[in-house]
């Protein structure tokens, strides 16, 4: 992928990985717009020269208005990144977890679907373009304290595979980014093994710039998760990660 000539929309680009990738695309020469819910962050990014748009991916009407505004300003849009997501702890022994599960699925999976649906006709009409979906290493190797997050990201992976197959021959590609734990929003305090954001973003951009672009963007730090079943390490790694259930209220001790 030539990163210097794209017109890129990063949905969920107001913080963390999304914001860093938006900045990296811009530094490479692409025209970049960002969509998100945080007005303060959007104002900051507008001050940096990004096109900015408010959007709530859990609201179909908001996504429709967002699409119209983006395409009015950027009719040559050719790359859509679906970054929006939430990570919530859930204790499945407590029925009250359902609210967190519903929020997670609505944002991470259905929010992704809403954005993809919004821009698929445009990219097909152009006869060229790329969707960059974002799953997670947790979608391949579950983190037991976040069951719905794992399920939603596994679903994004499967959906991306199906979307790629259905768009074959249209000129629209589907690339799946599979992050490991990345040190954003305090994660470095929760997970000392989280990959530094700068290192992660640099590796992602290097992989994206390859020709042909890989179908899955797998930095070195996520490959143990992606290939755990193939490599025969899955059961041991899930057992190790299950120790983190002590993070849940009432599970300590």
Secondary structure, DSSP 8 states (H G I E B T S, - for coil): --TTS-EEEEET-SSHHHHHHHHHHHHHT-EEEEEES-HHHHHHHHHTT-EEEE--TT-HHHHHHHHHHHHHH-TT--EEEE---------TTSGGGHHHHHHHIIIIIIHHHHHHHHHHHHHHHHT-EEEEEE--GGGTS--GGGHHHHHHHHHHHHHHHHHHHHHTTTTEEEEEE----EE-TTHHHH-TT-EEHHHHHHHHHHHHTSSS--SEE--GGGHHHHTHHHHT-HHHHHHHHHGGGGGSTT---
